[in-house]
């Protein structure tokens, strides 16, 4: 019994891992994109009955949800570190946009502090993203340099002498 459960768990993990790294076909992509658009329209319609800043917050949340879903769709269609970075950026931007709208409910110093805090949180995420991009660029440059050194003939001549030559 235990062995059957373990086998089932391993099979499920392998199936998930295989599907996570495989790019989807055009029909799957179109279907998922249409679902994102339909969800966005339905969520936006749900904001119509609201008033004042509650409607603005609802619209910001709806747009943020759509933006993140689109980024995740792109990342699942064409997996790459760059696509993963775009998902993180979309989430950070979405959180920031929603936080700014929520700050509008506050007044005076509280509102200013709320906006400063939201901006600081966004900048922290974008700064970490920039650090990651620099690290990735350095790694890529090292790999290119290593490949170039391994594939090209040496440009230096060995320090050898032949008969009759002075060193």
Secondary structure by P-SEA (a helix, b strand, c coil): caaaaaaaaaaaaaaaaaaaaccccaaaaaaaaaaaaaaaaaaaaaacccccaaaaaaaaaaaaaaaaaaaaaaaaacccaaaaaaaaaaaaaaaaaaaaaaacccccaaaaaaaaaaaaaaaaaaaaaaaaaaaaaaaaaaaaaaaaaaccccccccccccccccc
